Amino acid sequence: MQPIPEKFTTLISDLEFFLCDGLKGESLSKKAKEKKDALIKRIKEAKLRWVVYDSDNEEEIDSNNDGGSMVSERADKDEEAFEGAHQFPPMAAQDLTSVFKAGHLEKRRKDHSFFGTEWQKRWCALSHHIFYYYGSEKDKQQKGEFSIDGYTVKMNSTLRKDSKKDCCFEISAPDKRVYQFCASSSKEAEEWVKQIDFVLRDMCGIIPEDEEEPELYDDVGAIEDKVESEPIDDDIYEMLPEEDLPTPAKPPPKFEPAMKPHLINFPPLLAVDKSTDFPNFYQGLWDCTGDHPDELSFKRGDAIYILSKEYQSFGWWVGEKSGAVGIVPKDYLMELYAL
């Protein structure tokens, strides 16, 4: 038996995708909707009656005899075959470490046919520099994985023509397979692109910084002048005396995560009234000397005003001391005021 012509199966597959997904958001009349449903039903009946011909094994599979499940299993196996040999050992989804981003995505098959869907739901995770994808978050072994080293990531609204066209992104590299995904929303897709791009830049050694001189925060002095000019009511807070600080035998080792954020293009300071923003004042537990220009050095007991806790998951905060701004290890700080 001759195999089904590829052009024909592609045409039917595209027609079914258009009827099922392309018209999903359209407002159709009752008659048009009935016609659409009838066409979809006829396509599905034709797929069940068709005989699948396996040219590699030279055997026929009658889809009327539990054909749906057999076709589905065949499609999954074909998808895994396209991946080639796994480059990394099997890894259960729950055993992944240093996961920067994880969640459900739709992954586009490398080669879809009349008997397989073009987009398949996968549970994806970015662990270290490896992008894993599973059938579900409880799988004991990945369906596939690839190293993002050498790749680039970007949004791509041309991958689909339905309502999810703005939710698509792709990971590509010269002379390598292109991986295409679709998220549940455009915001979720942008978060994936942002996180993957962050890891890619960090893999290069350091995150690129602007060649221009760092921007000076002119409003820091103005805020300090305002604080000095306005009297502070000593009754509204209690300042911890120096002798009440804990005195451990030695400070803990400085937190060194696998990927340390770099302070680049930090937005200008807002005109915050620091005289009343007591919860964001902290003091040093131990002396800390920055190893890099973007790290803030301080002494035990120094008052530090925390500007942002954006990098808390990495063990760092963004702080300001005497007009200088930099990242500080949060484990080296304690609250300055007991409110």
N, C-alpha and C positions, 0 to 999 in steps of 0.2 A: 504493500500500500504506500502510495506516495505521501510524503509529509505535506502538511497544510502550507500553502504559499505564504511567505513571510509578509508580503504586502497586504494580503487579504486579512491575516490575523491582526496586523497593526491597525488597519482601517476599522475593523470591528471593535478592537480594543479602544481606539480613540472615540468611536461613536458611543460606546457604552459609558466611557468616562464623561463625555459631554452631557449625556442624558442624565447620569446619576449625580454628578458634581457640578458640571458647568451651568446647569439650569436650576441648581438648588436654591439660589437666592432670587430667581426671577419670579415675577408675579404672572402666572399663567391662568388662562381661562379654564373653566371646568372641562371643556371639550379638549383643549390642548393638553391638559394634565392627564386626562384619560388616555389620549393617544401616546403620550410619553411613557406612561406606565405600561401600556400594551407592548410598545417597542422593547422596553427593558425586559419584560417577561419573555418575549420571543427570543431575545439574544441569550438569555439564561437557559431557556429550553434547548436552543441550538448547541450551546456549550455542553449540556448534559448528554445530548444525543451523539455528539461528535466522538470519533474514535481517536484517542491520542496515540500517535505513533512515535515510538522511541527509536530513533535511527541508530543510537549508539548500542543499545542492547538487542535491537531487532526483535522487539516483542510489542504486541498491541495491548492496550488497556481499554476496556469498554467502560465509559463513564457512567452508563446506566447502572452498573454494579458497584455502588458505593464510590462512584467516580469523583464526587466532590472532595472527599477527604484525601483520596489518592492524588488528585491534582494539586491539592494544597500542599501535601507533603513533598511532592515533586518540585513545586515552585520554591519551597524553602531550601531544599537540597541544592537546586540550581543556583540559588542566590549565594549559598555558602561556597559553592564551587567557584563562583566568580571571584571570591576573595583570595583564592589560592591558599597555600599553607600558612598557618598562623605564625606570625613572627615572634609571638610572646606566649608563654605557657598559659594554660587555662586558669582563669581567675573568676571566682564567684563574685557576683555583683556586691554582696554585702561585705566582702573582704577587701575592697579597694581602699587605699589610703590616700591622704592628701587630695581629696576630691575638690576641685575648684568649682565645678558646675555639674549638675546632674538633673535629669528629668526626662519626660517622655517627648519624643520627637517623631515625626514621620520621615523615614529615610527612603530616598528614591533608589529603586533597583537599578543595577548597572545595565541590565537588559531585560525588559519586561515583554511578555507575550500575551496572546489572546487568553491564556489560561492562568495568568498571574496578575495581581494588581501592581500598578506602577509605584505606589507609595505604600510602605509598610510601617506600622507603628512599632517603634523600638524604644527601649529604655537606654538612654545614652549617659555617659559619664566621662568627664575629663579628669584623669588621675595622673598627676605629674605632667609628663608631656605625651601621654598615650590617650587616644580617644577610643573608648570601648563602646560597643553597642550590644544589647541583649534583647531577648524576647520579652522579658519582664525584669523587674528589680529583684526577683527572687531566684533568678537563674544561677546555676552553679558554674556555668561556663559561658563565655561570650560567644555570640554568633560571629563576631569579627572585631578587629581592632587595627589601628594604624598610628604610627608616630606622626605628630604634627610638625616635626622638625623639617624645615625647608618649605613648609606650606604657607599660604596666605589665606585669609578669611575675609569675606565681604557679603553684604546683602545682595540678593539677586531676585528681582521681581518678575523675571521672564520665565521662571521655571514652571509656573502654573498660570492658568487663565481664569481660575475661579476666585472666590472671595478670599482665599488664603494666599494670593499672589504676593502680598506685601509681608508675608510671614516666612519667606524663604531665604536661606543663605547657603553658601557653598564654600568648601575648603579645597583649594586646588594648589598644584605645584607643576612646574614644567616636567614633562615626560613621566608624570605619575597620574594615577587614577584621581578623578574629581569626585568628591563626596558632596552630595546635595541633601539638604534637610529642610523640613518645614516645621515651624513651631506653632503653638496654639494661638499666638498673637504676635503682632509686629514688635511689641515691647519685649516679649520673651525672646524673640529672635535677635533683637539688638543686644540683649544681655548676653546671649551666647557668643555673639560676634565680639563684643567688648572683652569678655573674659578670655576667649581663645587668643585674641590679639594681645592681651596683656601678658599671657604666658609665653607667646611667641617672642615678644620683645624682651622679656626677662631671660629667655634662653640664649639670647645674643650676648649676654654678659651683664650688661646694665641697660636699664630703660633709657632710650635717648633723651638727652636734656637739651633745652634750647641753648644755642651758641651765644645768644645775647646775655648781657649781664642780668642777674636776677632782679626782679622788680622789687622796688623798695615800698614798704607800706607806710605811706605818709600819715595815715590816721592813727598809728600806734602812739606817737607822741601826743596827739590831741587827746586821745583817750586817757593817757597817763596824767596829762595836765588837768583834765576834768576831775579825775579821781583825787588828785592832790588838792584841788581848789574847793571841793565839796567836803564838808565835815561828815565823818562816818559815826553813826550812833553805835557806841561800843556795847550797848545793852542787847542788841539784836543777835549777836553771835558770841561765841566763846573761842578764843584763839588758843590752840593747844600749846603749852609751854615746851621748850626745847627738851627738858629733862623727861617729859612724858613719852618721847618717841621710843619705840622698841629698839633694843640694842642687841640684835642677834650677833652670834660669834663672827659670822662673815656673811656678806651679801650673796644671794643666789647667783649662779652663772648668768651672764647676759643672754637674753633670749635671742637665739639665732635661728629663725625659721628657714625652711627650704627656699622660700622666696620672700625677700624683704622688699616692701614697697619703697619707692623713691619719691621724694617730695618734689614734684615738678608742676609748674603752672598752678600753684595753690591760689585760689581766688582771693582778691583783696579783702582785708579784714572789714567786717561790718562795724558800724558805730554802736558797739555794745556797751552798756553802762556796767563796767566791771565792778563798780562799787556795791552793786546789789546782786551780782551773779555769783554768789558764794559757792554753789554746788560745783562749779567748774574750776575752783581753785584747789590745787594739790601741792604737796611739798615732797621734796626728795627724801627717800628713806636712806639712801647711800650716795656716795659720790659716784658720778657717772660721766665718763669722758667719751664724746662721740668719736667713732672711728671713721666717719665719712662726713663730707661737708653738709649733708642734709640732716645730720643728727645733732640734737641740741645737748650741750654739756651743762651739767649743774652739780651743785654740792648738796650734801645732806642738809636738809632744813630749808633749802631755797624754795621760794614760792613760784609755782608755775601755773599759768592760766591755760587751760585746755581749750583749743579752738575747734578741734574735730576729733571724733572717735571712729572715723571712716575705716581705718585700717585695724580695728580692734581684733578682727579674726586672725591677723598676723602677729598680734602681741604688741602693736605700736599705736600711739596716739600722736596727734599734732598739737604741739604746745608752743607757748610764747613766754619768754623770760627777758625782761629788760629790753624789749624791742626786737629781740632775736627770735626767729621762728624756725622750728625744726621738729623732726619726729623724735619721740621719747619712748623708752620701754615702759609700758604701763605697770609692770610688776615692780618697778623701782619707785613707785609713787604711792602716796596715801592722801586721804582728804585732809585739807588744811583746816577747815572749820567744822566744828561739831554743831550742827544745826538742831 
